[in-house]
Amino acid sequence: MKRLEEKMIDSKVVYSGRIIDLHIEDVELPDGRTSQREVVKHPGAVAVIAVTPEDKIVLVRQYRKPLNREIIEIPAGKLEKGESPETCAIRELEEETGYRTDKLTYVQSFYTSPGFADELIHIYYTDSLEAGTEHLDQDEFVETIEVSLEEASEMVKNQKIYDAKTAFAVQYLQLKKMVD
């Protein structure tokens, strides 16, 4: 069996931004030929599956420019340099929703778009929430909404929720409900 690894020959940064960097990488393919890959480098992210004492899932509605529309997501955000995923999760939850927690359970990490990006997102769960005040970034506008698991399931079914991490969160809560 041939190895599947693509060996990097050269890498050039063609764009360096606030959130991502774009690299063009020359690679040697497993059969010896060469090709180019466009790779988005991202510092990583976190997302929080937050459930209120009333058993409501905390979601945020926000406009996403790449999609040119509003979408509904679980609270999430980018890791800052040197920040642990858990610290980032606590920070992002409060910034976006106003909810605070000191009890997170790690759920899963996964790559969001491995065909062209190295972004790894870490998912946490909490049902230990305390109301606080949101602290949105200067260029961030979100609306917090709370829905039941049944409502969220319908939203996935009817494509009102079609963000992958949020659909994952709904499925996670459905499985958790079956096990508990």
ABEGO torsion letter per residue (X at the ends): XBBABBBBABBBBABBBAABBBBBBBBBBAAGBBBBBBBBBBAEBBBBBBBBAAGBBBBBBBBBAAAGBBBBBBBBBBBBBGBBAAAAAAAAAAAAAGBBBABBBBABBBBABAAABABBBBBBBBABBBBBBBBBBAABBBBBBBBBAAAAAAAAAAGABABAAAAAAAAAAAAAAAAX
